[in-house]
Amino acid sequence: MRLKRPKFTRPRLVAMLAASAASGYAALVRPRLVGWGATDEEAAMPLPGDEIVPQPHYMANHAIRIEAPPAVVWAWLIQIGQGRGGFYSYDWLENLLGLGIHSSDEIVPEFQTLKPGDHVRLAPESERADLHYEVVSVEPEKALVLKTSGTLEENIAHRMPFGTWVFVLLKEGDGATRLLARTRNSFGRGMGNALINKYGLEPVHFLMERRMLLGIKKRAESSVTPGGGLGEMVAGIEATQAAA
């Protein structure tokens, strides 16, 4: 009996190639994008803000070790935002989109305070868009919890993700700091929402946040090198926090 060879039509071939590419991405690429720098323990540990999005459709855990104490790392972290200290990432790329991001290379005293309800802007406010995160909680030198504006229902109605952006500082025994960044998002049902809000944004989120963490690391470690003015910096940070 002679077996017939299966016919590979163009649509069928495209579907097979797409399925193969998706499998390869899920197995080889995606784990690095959503877990860059984080240990299994760090990715699994409960963090402040997890309760805001208890069942996320998308979650990423990124982390980095910084050879500087939490007080110094916090000073760079707390001033993030458009119109503040920037995001220490690819300013030129963000500004191609007209976001007006300018990352600071200095600790700016007036940007050393945030409180619940404040906004951390992603772009200048305009009539067309108001892109910002809301500050949920601030634990100096420990944790900063941000969330998207509005409610889950409001964001889904506008086809926008609802989620959190959380930074946690863990003090190492040798005076260094582990800086953890966790994103948890929920969005509407459907393949289109998943493609845009999960797989579409995933590489962009990884690219920009990795650069951001490296930018904080570079600035914080430069602050504690000989001549970096660590003593004056910490004293200035403490004075600013006491006056707030």
Secondary structure, 3 states (H helix, E strand, C coil): CCCCCCCCCHHHHHHHHHHHHHHHHHHHHHHHHHHCCCCHHHHHCCCCCHHHCCCCCEEEEEEEEECCCHHHHHHHHCCCECCCCECCCCHHHHHHCCCCCCCCCCCCHHHCCCCCCCEEECCCCCCCCCCEEEEEEEECCCEEEEEECCCHHHHHHCCCCEEEEEEEEEECCCCCEEEEEEEEEECCCCHHHHHHHHHHCHHHHHHHHHHHHHHHHHHHHHHCCCCCCHHHHHHHHHHHHHHC
